[in-house]
Amino acid sequence: MGTVIAFVNQKGGCAKSTTAVHFVQWLIQQKRQAILVDADAQGSSSIWLSSLESKTPCEVAQTSEALLDRLPQLINQYDQVVVDGPAGLSDATKAILAKADLAIIPCQPSGVDLRSAKDAIQLIQQAQAQRRGLPQAAVFLSRAVKGTRLKDEALGSLGKIGIPLLATVIHQRQAVADTFGQEATVWDLLGAAAAEAAIEFEELFKEIFKMVR
């Protein structure tokens, strides 16, 4: 039986879809049977995956009813089910947390994002209380700028937020921002920035994968 790994945050623009798309692609590179479930109304991740040459399995499920129905079925077909959660802490998010084995919160280094992450953690903790500790959860810093005080302060705050902080930081790079428009992932793009981003993503995904093995 497979595992459900969900990327959740009520705030848009935190790199949730970018991370989910790259994670499912990385899993497939590791010879895992993986699928992405797009639960975000914007549909960015499913549109993105459909544009790639490698036709990664993807399914759209945006209502709580659809998620509660499909996630248990998909874990019987795939090693990992990666969920790109909706923006907002809706009934759909609650349904995802009711079935997820692991919930990952991407968080940008800003006060607004830190408050949003705390709200997501509260919802995760409510699910954990009902499910005897599941889903496991972790947060990571996304879209950070190297060498800034804001990054250091955000890492300090996230270290006290109540769930594990992953060691890997994903830094802001134009190469990452360009991937959707280029119909690609960082592994498909040339240049030093794309190569550096690929290294960071791989380190992050190794950390995440260790939590569910």
Backbone hydrogen bonds, N-H to C=O, Kabsch-Sander energy under -0.5 kcal/mol:
donor,donor_aa,acceptor,acceptor_aa,energy
2,G,75,I,-3.3
3,T,79,D,-2.3
5,I,3,T,-0.6
5,I,81,V,-2.7
6,A,4,V,-0.5
6,A,102,L,-3.0
7,F,83,V,-2.9
8,V,6,A,-0.6
8,V,104,I,-2.2
9,N,86,P,-0.6
14,C,11,K,-0.5
19,T,15,A,-2.3
20,A,16,K,-2.4
21,V,17,S,-2.6
22,H,18,T,-2.0
23,F,19,T,-2.6
24,V,20,A,-2.3
25,Q,21,V,-1.9
26,W,22,H,-2.4
27,L,23,F,-2.6
28,I,24,V,-1.8
29,Q,25,Q,-1.9
30,Q,26,W,-1.5
31,K,28,I,-1.7
32,R,27,L,-2.3
34,A,32,R,-0.9
35,I,80,Q,-1.7
36,L,57,P,-2.0
37,V,82,V,-3.3
38,D,36,L,-0.6
38,D,59,E,-2.9
39,A,37,V,-0.9
39,A,84,D,-2.1
43,G,40,D,-1.5
47,I,43,G,-2.2
48,W,44,S,-2.6
49,L,45,S,-2.7
50,S,46,S,-1.9
51,S,47,I,-0.9
51,S,48,W,-1.0
52,L,48,W,-0.6
52,L,49,L,-1.0
55,K,53,E,-0.8
56,T,54,S,-1.8
59,E,36,L,-2.3
61,A,38,D,-1.9
61,A,59,E,-0.5
67,L,63,T,-2.3
68,L,64,S,-2.5
69,D,65,E,-1.5
70,R,66,A,-2.9
71,L,67,L,-2.2
73,Q,69,D,-0.6
74,L,70,R,-2.7
75,I,71,L,-1.7
76,N,73,Q,-1.1
77,Q,74,L,-1.6
78,Y,74,L,-1.8
79,D,33,Q,-2.0
80,Q,33,Q,-1.9
81,V,3,T,-3.1
82,V,35,I,-2.9
82,V,80,Q,-0.6
83,V,5,I,-2.6
83,V,81,V,-0.5
84,D,37,V,-2.6
84,D,82,V,-0.5
85,G,7,F,-2.3
85,G,83,V,-1.0
90,S,88,G,-1.4
94,K,90,S,-2.0
95,A,91,D,-2.2
96,I,92,A,-2.1
97,L,93,T,-2.4
98,A,94,K,-1.4
99,K,95,A,-0.6
99,K,96,I,-1.3
100,A,96,I,-1.8
101,D,4,V,-2.5
102,L,4,V,-1.8
103,A,136,Q,-2.8
104,I,6,A,-3.4
105,I,138,A,-2.4
107,C,140,F,-2.1
110,S,108,Q,-2.0
114,L,110,S,-2.3
115,R,111,G,-2.1
116,S,112,V,-2.1
117,A,113,D,-2.5
118,K,114,L,-1.9
119,D,115,R,-1.7
120,A,116,S,-2.0
121,I,117,A,-2.5
122,Q,118,K,-2.1
123,L,119,D,-1.7
124,I,120,A,-2.3
125,Q,121,I,-2.9
126,Q,122,Q,-1.7
127,A,123,L,-1.8
128,Q,124,I,-2.6
129,A,125,Q,-2.0
130,Q,126,Q,-1.3
131,R,127,A,-1.8
133,G,128,Q,-3.0
134,L,131,R,-1.0
136,Q,101,D,-2.4
138,A,103,A,-1.8
139,V,164,P,-2.4
140,F,105,I,-2.2
142,S,107,C,-2.5
144,A,170,I,-1.9
146,K,144,A,-0.5
148,T,145,V,-1.2
152,D,148,T,-1.6
153,E,149,R,-2.8
154,A,150,L,-2.4
155,L,151,K,-2.4
156,G,152,D,-2.0
157,S,153,E,-2.3
158,L,154,A,-2.9
159,G,155,L,-1.6
160,K,157,S,-1.5
161,I,158,L,-1.3
166,L,139,V,-2.8
166,L,164,P,-0.6
170,I,141,L,-2.4
171,H,169,V,-0.7
172,Q,144,A,-3.2
177,A,173,R,-1.8
178,D,174,Q,-2.0
179,T,175,A,-0.5
179,T,176,V,-1.1
182,Q,178,D,-2.1
183,E,180,F,-1.4
184,A,179,T,-2.3
188,D,185,T,-1.7
189,L,185,T,-0.7
189,L,186,V,-0.5
195,A,191,G,-1.8
196,E,192,A,-2.7
197,A,193,A,-2.3
198,A,194,A,-2.3
199,I,195,A,-1.8
200,E,196,E,-2.0
201,F,197,A,-2.7
202,E,198,A,-2.3
203,E,199,I,-2.2
204,L,200,E,-2.5
205,F,201,F,-2.9
206,K,202,E,-2.1
207,E,203,E,-1.7
208,I,204,L,-2.3
209,F,205,F,-2.9
210,K,206,K,-1.8
211,M,207,E,-0.8
211,M,208,I,-0.9
212,V,208,I,-0.5
212,V,209,F,-1.2
213,R,209,F,-0.8
